[in-house]
Amino acid sequence: MIKDGKFGKYGGIFVPELLIPALEELESAFLKYKDHSGFNKELNYYLQEFAGRPTPLYFASNLSKKLGCKIYLKREDLLHTGAHKINNTLGQGLLAKYMGKRRLIAETGAGQHGIATAAVGAMLKMPVDVYMGTEDIERQKLNVFRMEISGARVIPVDTGSKTLKDAINQAMRDWISNIKDTHYLIGSTVGPHPYPTMVKHFQSIIGEETKQQILEKEGKLPDAIMACVGGGSNSIGIFSAFIEDNVELIGVEGGGTGLSTDEHGATLCRGTNGILHGSLSRVLQDKDGQIKEAHSVSAGLDYPGVGPEHSHLKEIGRAQYVAITDPEALRGFQLLSKYEGIMPALESAHAIAYMEKYAKKPENKGKTIIVNLSGRGDKDMFLAAKLLGVET
Ligand SMILES: *Cc1c(COP(=O)(O)O)cnc(C)c1O
């Protein structure tokens, strides 16, 4: 066991006894293959040729001039399927194949993780079943089509709130019944050990590339790195290479409308310690421990939990977490589109919006800032137009 899968007091394994053998098998396979040259050679091939790595570290010259800082964007938005998620789905999909598994299951809220898993399943010729709440299916019909056209089966979940947390329960149940031939592909640094450690490993390529690229371009490390936080995978991916360095690390959460003081969103900023999806972390819950629904304009940040390592980094003060409201994120979306010709995903637009606030503080003038652009905005165009009052 990797320190029992704990980050300080957070993380661990809180699942039904029946799942323990599957988690142990997964952990030992992960430990066996993560430094295996054949596995890494094949994974690197797919990361390059299928997903499009390495991604550029782009100097945003117009915004830099406007804001008086040096602003760089790590362009995960340029990857196949439109976001960083493919780094992890390729890693876990290939690991499942090396483990002799023949089937992938996943759960999805907005559909982004389902799409990335469906793409990898098609490429690796593994059948994919994606659990999705009926409420989400109704809201995300186009994404359901995108999964199905890649050969995945979308299984509707009609229990509870009919959204992500119910889909997760169903996926866990499926895994318990089909442990022998099935891998459960979790999409972020959440869930029981070894998932938070494993997903971080597969996303750490973002930070490794970024470090090399900024040293080539600037000859020194940046002052600050910012990334949006849903479950926490793109942020931990870019933070991971800089944790030992003297670099400010800032995670940006979805703060919801910002109109209500009882807003459900921003797990690290507003949550309390609790157990969700098999590990101990910060959770949005009421006084009786009932999980609250999260609300954010961006579906990818709409999650009532967060990866346990972030709870730890916050507690020890190594990373800082802030919340950005829906209207602020929309402004970030417009800002990057207008000044740089790059339309960010609404999730990533939260990090852009905070970057602007940060850059405007007098004490931060002239600093070098890297924003992880986790995904592209194509998926959000209709919503953005609607929010801006434009008819499409
Ligand atoms: C899913 C998603 C996120 C949130 O997930 P993390 O695990 O926190 O990275 C952020 N940005 C985009 C574009 C996404 O698709």
The ligand as an SDF file (V2000), in Angstrom:
LIG
                    3D

 15 15  0  0  0  0  0  0  0  0999 V2000
  -13.9690   17.5670  -16.2480 C   0  0  0  0  0  0  0  0  0  0  0  0
  -13.3510   18.8860  -16.4700 C   0  0  0  0  0  0  0  0  0  0  0  0
  -12.8140   19.6480  -15.4100 C   0  0  0  0  0  0  0  0  0  0  0  0
  -12.9190   19.2480  -13.9680 C   0  0  0  0  0  0  0  0  0  0  0  0
  -12.2470   18.0920  -13.6210 O   0  0  0  0  0  0  0  0  0  0  0  0
  -10.8950   18.0490  -12.7980 P   0  0  0  0  0  0  0  0  0  0  0  0
  -10.7630   16.6280  -12.4180 O   0  0  0  0  0  0  0  0  0  0  0  0
  -11.0190   18.9630  -11.6270 O   0  0  0  0  0  0  0  0  0  0  0  0
   -9.8080   18.4910  -13.6950 O   0  0  0  0  0  0  0  0  0  0  0  0
  -12.1910   20.8500  -15.7130 C   0  0  0  0  0  0  0  0  0  0  0  0
  -12.1060   21.3040  -16.9770 N   0  0  0  0  0  0  0  0  0  0  0  0
  -12.6160   20.6020  -18.0290 C   0  0  0  0  0  0  0  0  0  0  0  0
  -12.4980   21.1760  -19.3930 C   0  0  0  0  0  0  0  0  0  0  0  0
  -13.2470   19.3820  -17.8100 C   0  0  0  0  0  0  0  0  0  0  0  0
  -13.7600   18.7080  -18.8460 O   0  0  0  0  0  0  0  0  0  0  0  0
  1  2  1  0
  2  3  1  0
  2 14  2  0
  3  4  1  0
  3 10  2  0
  4  5  1  0
  5  6  1  0
  6  7  2  0
  6  8  1  0
  6  9  1  0
 10 11  1  0
 11 12  2  0
 12 13  1  0
 12 14  1  0
 14 15  1  0
M  END
$$$$
